Amino acid sequence: MTTIRVREDAVDFALPDPEHRFGEVVLGQEVARPRNGPPFEWRDGVWRLTFPRPDADRLEYLVCIDGAYAPDPGNPLRVPGPFGDKSVVEWPEYERPTWLDSSADAGSIEELEIRCRRLVARVRVLVYSTPEPPGADAPLIVAHDGPEYARYAGLTRFLDAMSWEERIPPLRAALIQPVDRNETYSASAQYAAALVRELLPEIAKHAPHRVRVGMGASLGALAMLHAHIRHPKSFDGLLLQSGSFFRQRYDKHERDFPRYRRITRFVGTVLRGVDVTRPIPVAITCGSAEENRANNEAVADALIYQRYTAWISVVRDAHTWTCWRDAFDPHLPALIEAVS
């Protein structure tokens, strides 16, 4: 069983293996390259690794033994995710949001299945309403990867708590499940048209609203900004978290992604200010230890230059659901206030 020692500037891992049964032990993490590494070193019957503290207050990781990745059995602190649980190291500076302990009642959720001709698919959407019933002119949040936002980042619980504290008005949220995420969320004109021409009108039948806030993380953030640029009247504000804003000059390591060039072309138009016709409030959040941090900062600077009411916040974390969760407050309530 692995033992860990958290120091101010590093984490020490030790995995006893006196009989040298394992051929290789590797740390799986997403704050330094290579992701599958660094390797542990076997000496005196123990696999050991000292991993320097990233520019963050948390570290999510897996331990790979002879090619099999799994959470660290010696660390009880874990976090769930779309691809399974990960182990977590937290430094003393990390503080979990207080709203996680809220006693607020839970809002209601209605499940929809929308037939989308452009995507040749039936799209699952969860429509959330705050415990205090929203009216016909209430704000609507539209979230890419919405069910995952609710499950892994506690989005609906956050809205419960903020509504109970009267920091947001009664509202609804449409949590959209992706269809072929890597294809549709990668600056796809077809998806942007499907979202605006098919999904949003159908959602509006079940969730009437006056103003609309779009949100997404990673590729979902990219797709939301792309939809706004192509269809400027579709959203009144955006929350973009750790957007996959690839740039050819800096992101050669992503070039094997199938839609890499399409993404870099779109990001280039954003940075140059092409086709900006309706500046709206935009909040951008990003992890301090992310590769994408510089790209997110560049997009924020470009939007501000183009007269968007835009701002960026850096959270001391990485590209994780917890990072995105911890950035909800104060930025999502501030964005809702800005568009209301």
C-alpha positions in Angstrom: 0.0 0.0 0.0 1.3 3.4 -1.0 2.2 5.9 1.7 2.4 9.6 1.0 4.0 12.5 2.8 2.8 16.0 1.8 5.5 18.6 2.2 5.2 22.4 1.5 7.0 22.0 -1.9 6.5 18.4 -2.9 4.7 15.1 -2.3 6.7 12.0 -1.4 5.3 8.6 -2.5 6.4 5.2 -1.3 5.1 1.8 -2.4 6.6 -1.2 -0.6 7.6 -4.0 -2.9 10.3 -6.0 -1.1 10.1 -8.9 -3.6 10.2 -6.6 -6.6 7.0 -8.1 -8.0 6.3 -5.0 -10.1 8.1 -4.2 -13.3 7.2 -0.5 -13.4 5.3 2.0 -11.3 4.3 5.4 -12.7 2.4 8.5 -11.5 -0.5 9.5 -13.7 -1.2 13.3 -13.4 -2.2 16.2 -15.6 -0.1 19.1 -14.4 3.2 18.2 -16.1 4.4 16.4 -19.2 4.6 13.6 -19.8 1.2 12.9 -18.3 2.1 9.2 -17.8 5.0 10.0 -15.4 7.3 10.5 -13.8 8.3 6.9 -13.0 8.9 5.7 -9.4 12.4 4.4 -8.6 12.8 1.0 -6.9 15.4 0.9 -4.2 15.8 -1.0 -0.9 12.5 -2.9 -1.5 10.4 0.3 -2.0 9.2 2.2 -5.1 9.8 5.9 -4.4 8.9 9.2 -6.1 9.2 12.8 -5.0 6.8 14.9 -7.1 7.3 18.7 -6.9 4.3 20.7 -5.9 2.7 22.3 -8.9 1.4 25.9 -8.9 -1.7 24.7 -7.2 -3.2 23.7 -3.8 -4.5 20.4 -5.0 -3.2 17.5 -7.1 -5.4 14.8 -8.6 -3.5 11.6 -9.6 -3.5 7.9 -10.3 -0.9 5.3 -9.7 0.0 3.0 -12.6 1.4 -0.4 -11.8 2.6 -2.4 -14.8 0.3 -0.5 -17.1 -2.8 -0.5 -15.0 -4.0 2.9 -13.7 -6.0 3.0 -10.5 -6.6 5.3 -7.5 -3.9 5.2 -4.8 -5.1 2.5 -2.3 -3.1 4.2 0.5 -4.9 7.5 0.1 -8.5 7.7 1.2 -9.1 11.1 -0.3 -10.7 10.7 -3.7 -12.8 12.7 -6.2 -15.2 11.2 -8.8 -15.0 11.9 -12.5 -16.3 10.8 -15.9 -13.5 8.3 -16.2 -13.6 7.0 -12.6 -12.2 8.1 -9.2 -8.9 9.8 -8.8 -6.8 10.2 -5.6 -6.3 13.7 -4.3 -3.5 15.5 -2.4 -4.6 18.7 -0.7 -2.1 21.2 0.7 -3.2 23.2 3.8 -4.0 26.3 1.8 -6.8 24.6 0.0 -10.3 25.6 1.2 -13.4 23.8 -0.1 -16.4 26.1 -0.8 -18.7 26.7 2.1 -21.8 26.3 -0.1 -21.1 22.6 -0.3 -22.5 22.4 3.3 -25.6 24.4 2.5 -28.9 23.2 4.0 -30.9 24.6 1.0 -33.7 22.6 -0.4 -33.0 20.9 -3.8 -34.6 22.3 -7.0 -36.6 20.2 -9.4 -35.3 18.5 -12.5 -37.2 17.6 -15.7 -35.6 15.3 -18.3 -36.1 16.0 -22.0 -35.0 14.2 -25.1 -34.8 16.5 -28.1 -34.7 15.2 -31.6 -32.0 17.1 -33.5 -32.0 16.8 -37.3 -28.6 18.5 -37.8 -26.9 16.2 -35.3 -28.9 13.1 -36.4 -29.4 12.4 -32.7 -31.7 12.6 -29.8 -30.1 15.0 -27.3 -30.7 14.5 -23.6 -31.3 17.7 -21.6 -32.0 18.1 -17.9 -34.0 21.2 -17.1 -33.4 22.4 -13.5 -35.5 24.9 -11.6 -34.6 26.6 -8.4 -36.7 25.6 -5.3 -38.4 29.0 -5.5 -40.4 28.6 -8.8 -39.0 30.8 -11.6 -41.3 32.9 -13.6 -41.6 33.1 -17.4 -39.0 35.9 -17.5 -36.5 34.2 -15.3 -32.9 33.8 -16.5 -31.8 30.6 -18.2 -28.4 29.0 -17.8 -27.4 26.7 -20.7 -24.6 24.3 -19.8 -22.5 22.2 -22.1 -21.6 18.8 -20.5 -24.5 19.8 -18.2 -25.2 16.4 -16.5 -21.5 16.1 -15.7 -21.5 19.6 -14.4 -24.2 18.6 -12.0 -22.7 15.3 -11.0 -19.0 16.2 -10.7 -19.1 19.9 -10.0 -22.3 20.2 -8.0 -23.8 22.9 -10.3 -27.4 22.3 -9.4 -26.5 22.2 -5.7 -24.6 25.5 -6.1 -27.8 27.0 -7.7 -29.8 25.6 -4.8 -27.5 27.3 -2.3 -27.2 30.6 -4.1 -31.0 30.8 -4.5 -31.5 30.1 -0.8 -29.0 32.8 0.0 -30.9 35.2 -2.4 -27.6 35.8 -4.3 -29.3 34.8 -7.6 -32.9 35.2 -8.7 -35.2 32.2 -9.3 -34.0 30.7 -12.5 -33.7 27.6 -14.7 -30.8 25.7 -16.1 -30.7 23.5 -19.2 -28.0 20.9 -18.8 -27.2 19.5 -22.2 -25.5 16.1 -22.6 -23.0 16.2 -25.5 -23.3 14.2 -28.7 -19.9 13.1 -30.0 -18.2 15.7 -27.8 -14.8 15.9 -29.6 -16.6 16.6 -32.9 -19.4 18.8 -31.9 -17.6 20.9 -29.3 -14.6 21.6 -31.5 -15.7 24.9 -33.2 -18.3 23.1 -35.3 -20.5 25.3 -37.4 -23.0 22.4 -37.7 -23.2 22.1 -33.9 -23.5 25.8 -33.4 -26.5 25.9 -35.8 -28.0 22.8 -34.1 -27.7 24.5 -30.7 -29.2 27.8 -31.8 -31.8 26.7 -34.4 -33.0 23.4 -32.8 -32.0 22.8 -29.2 -32.5 26.3 -27.7 -36.0 26.8 -29.3 -37.1 23.4 -28.0 -35.6 24.1 -24.5 -37.5 27.4 -24.4 -40.8 25.6 -24.6 -40.0 24.0 -21.3 -37.9 26.7 -19.8 -39.3 30.2 -20.7 -36.8 33.0 -20.0 -35.8 36.5 -20.8 -32.0 36.4 -20.7 -29.7 33.4 -21.4 -26.3 32.6 -20.0 -24.1 30.0 -21.7 -21.4 28.0 -19.8 -19.0 25.3 -20.5 -15.6 23.8 -19.5 -12.7 22.8 -21.7 -14.0 22.0 -25.2 -17.5 22.9 -23.9 -16.3 26.4 -23.2 -14.8 26.6 -26.7 -18.0 25.5 -28.3 -20.0 28.1 -26.3 -17.8 31.0 -27.4 -18.0 29.7 -30.9 -21.8 29.6 -30.8 -21.8 33.2 -29.6 -19.5 34.4 -32.3 -21.5 32.7 -35.0 -24.9 33.6 -33.6 -24.3 36.8 -31.5 -27.9 37.2 -30.4 -28.1 33.7 -28.8 -26.5 34.5 -25.4 -26.5 37.4 -23.1 -23.5 36.3 -21.1 -20.9 33.5 -21.0 -19.0 31.6 -18.3 -16.1 29.9 -19.9 -14.0 27.6 -17.8 -10.6 26.4 -18.9 -11.4 26.8 -22.5 -9.6 24.6 -25.0 -8.4 27.7 -26.9 -5.6 26.0 -28.9 -3.1 28.2 -30.8 -0.8 26.8 -33.5 2.2 28.6 -32.1 2.0 27.2 -28.6 0.0 23.9 -28.8 1.8 21.7 -31.2 1.4 18.9 -28.6 -2.3 18.9 -29.4 -1.9 18.6 -33.2 -3.1 15.0 -33.2 -6.5 16.0 -32.0 -8.8 15.4 -35.0 -10.2 19.0 -35.1 -7.0 20.8 -34.0 -6.8 23.0 -37.1 -10.4 24.0 -37.0 -10.0 25.0 -33.4 -6.9 27.0 -34.0 -8.4 28.9 -36.9 -11.4 29.9 -34.8 -9.3 31.0 -31.9 -7.2 33.0 -34.3 -10.3 34.9 -35.4 -11.2 35.6 -31.7 -7.7 36.9 -31.0 -7.9 39.2 -34.1 -11.3 40.5 -33.3 -13.0 39.1 -36.4 -16.8 39.2 -36.6 -17.3 40.8 -33.2 -20.8 42.3 -33.5 -22.3 42.1 -30.0 -19.9 42.3 -27.0 -21.5 40.7 -23.9 -20.4 40.0 -20.3 -17.9 37.1 -20.3 -16.4 35.5 -17.2 -13.4 33.2 -17.8 -11.9 30.9 -15.1 -8.8 28.8 -15.4 -6.6 26.7 -13.2 -3.2 28.1 -12.2 -1.4 24.9 -13.1 -3.0 24.4 -16.5 -1.3 24.3 -19.9 -4.3 26.2 -21.2 -3.8 29.1 -18.8 -1.9 31.4 -21.2 -4.5 30.7 -23.9 -7.3 31.6 -21.6 -5.6 34.8 -20.6 -5.0 35.7 -24.2 -8.7 35.2 -25.1 -9.7 37.3 -22.0 -7.3 40.1 -23.1 -8.7 40.0 -26.6 -12.3 40.2 -25.5 -11.5 43.0 -23.2 -9.8 44.9 -26.0 -12.9 44.2 -28.2 -15.0 46.0 -25.5 -16.5 42.9 -23.9 -17.3 43.2 -20.3 -14.9 40.4 -19.6 -12.8 39.2 -16.7 -10.6 36.3 -15.8 -10.0 34.5 -12.5 -7.2 32.0 -11.9 -8.0 29.2 -9.4 -5.1 27.4 -7.7 -5.9 24.1 -9.2 -5.6 22.3 -12.6 -7.9 21.1 -15.4 -10.4 19.5 -13.1 -14.1 19.5 -12.2 -13.2 20.6 -8.7 -11.4 23.6 -10.2 -14.4 24.6 -12.2 -16.7 24.0 -9.2 -14.6 26.1 -6.9 -14.8 29.0 -9.4 -18.6 29.2 -9.5 -18.6 31.6 -6.6 -18.5 34.6 -7.2 -18.3 34.5 -11.0 -21.6 32.8 -11.9 -23.8 35.0 -9.6 -21.9 38.1 -10.9 -22.5 37.1 -14.5 -26.2 36.5 -13.8 -26.4 39.9 -12.2 -24.6 41.5 -15.1 -27.1 40.3 -17.7 -30.3 40.6 -15.6 
